Amino acid sequence: MKLYFNIFGQFGLLTAMWMATLSTAAIAEPAAASQIPSRWPLPPARARFEYVTSIYGEAETQNEGLLSQLTSFLFGDQPSRHFKRPHDIAVSAKGLMVVTDPGAAAIHIIGATNDDYRFIQQVGEDRLISPLGTALTAQGEILVSDSEARVIYRLSATGDSLGRITDKAWLRPTDIAVQPVTGNIYVLDTLGHNIHIYYPSGKKLGQFGKRGAGTGKFNYPTHLAFDRQGNLYVTDSMNFRVQIFDKLHRPKSHFGKLGDRLGEFSKPKGIALDDQDTIYIVDAHFDHLLIYDKGGHFLLPIGGAGTGPGLFNIPSGIATSGYYIYIVDAYNRRVQILRRIG
């Protein structure tokens, strides 16, 4: 007990000052970094995209070493709410951001204001195990797939439980997408090599797909996205392509192939489309964001391995909202935000 008070007396003022810097806001990189954004493509070509900022989760002290040890000694280990291993992201038009974090067995709900942050590890009576995919409905409902529990959780924007969707047919439900025209919910089963469809109520409508390399078949698909017309885009990862289906789930086209040149695929993951139907895909092996036109023609790469702006370490999920592109940079434990220029 004497040791406790000696330590506290010696470092009390310093600790108090340090603890006062704690905040519950989502943190971004220092302003100086965002004042000189990186742009792509490089000059002399006209810039089409620029780096805006990065978000790391809930703010906490950046100090390490003695101060961290002192806090643990006095108050016990405090759980970090920085991103640990983020995987997927959904963003609303109003700025609500949902990030799944299987590394923390949690989801991060980040509102449009800096002080609006929620760290969710439990939905109702269920503890999250491996939350992977996430999507938002037109009504503002949050959908989260727990691949280990084989459950799709439905949450309010504040993280309250609104119910669940389950299906005994699932082997490993990973990604989720909401059809923009009908509001139907699409669940991707990576190990089942198929896609399950549900009405907004959660009642099952049907399913399609099976394992194979032919048109309309899948080999460990990982991510889903819709365009504005309701066409479905599927990252067919181990077939090294993106398949496109119409509103009746009939194959329309596909693009991509295995290769080590930019624009080809090695480990394609997250996919998203913007309001111009530009297609964005992250490739986790080459640490790149790959950009294609709506016909699947390669336009531009952004990235490479690293920790600076526009560089990645195993990117996984991606979302768009207006002019902005949000990339889950998983092993840099952050979400990078880019902006489309024009």
Secondary structure as GFF3:
##gff-version 3
##sequence-region A 1 342
A	DSSP	alpha_helix	2	19	.	.	.	ID=ss1
A	DSSP	beta_strand	26	28	.	.	.	ID=ss2
A	DSSP	alpha_helix	31	35	.	.	.	ID=ss3
A	DSSP	beta_strand	39	40	.	.	.	ID=ss4
A	DSSP	beta_strand	49	58	.	.	.	ID=ss5
A	DSSP	alpha_helix	66	75	.	.	.	ID=ss6
A	DSSP	beta_strand	88	91	.	.	.	ID=ss7
A	DSSP	beta_strand	97	101	.	.	.	ID=ss8
A	DSSP	beta_strand	106	110	.	.	.	ID=ss9
A	DSSP	beta_strand	117	120	.	.	.	ID=ss10
A	DSSP	beta_strand	122	123	.	.	.	ID=ss11
A	DSSP	beta_strand	126	127	.	.	.	ID=ss12
A	DSSP	beta_strand	131	136	.	.	.	ID=ss13
A	DSSP	beta_strand	142	146	.	.	.	ID=ss14
A	DSSP	beta_strand	151	155	.	.	.	ID=ss15
A	DSSP	beta_strand	161	165	.	.	.	ID=ss16
A	DSSP	beta_strand	173	178	.	.	.	ID=ss17
A	DSSP	beta_strand	185	189	.	.	.	ID=ss18
A	DSSP	beta_strand	194	198	.	.	.	ID=ss19
A	DSSP	beta_strand	204	208	.	.	.	ID=ss20
A	DSSP	beta_strand	223	226	.	.	.	ID=ss21
A	DSSP	beta_strand	232	236	.	.	.	ID=ss22
A	DSSP	three_ten_helix	237	239	.	.	.	ID=ss23
A	DSSP	beta_strand	241	245	.	.	.	ID=ss24
A	DSSP	beta_strand	251	255	.	.	.	ID=ss25
A	DSSP	beta_strand	268	273	.	.	.	ID=ss26
A	DSSP	beta_strand	279	283	.	.	.	ID=ss27
A	DSSP	beta_strand	288	292	.	.	.	ID=ss28
A	DSSP	beta_strand	298	303	.	.	.	ID=ss29
A	DSSP	beta_strand	315	321	.	.	.	ID=ss30
A	DSSP	beta_strand	324	329	.	.	.	ID=ss31
A	DSSP	three_ten_helix	330	332	.	.	.	ID=ss32
A	DSSP	beta_strand	334	340	.	.	.	ID=ss33
###
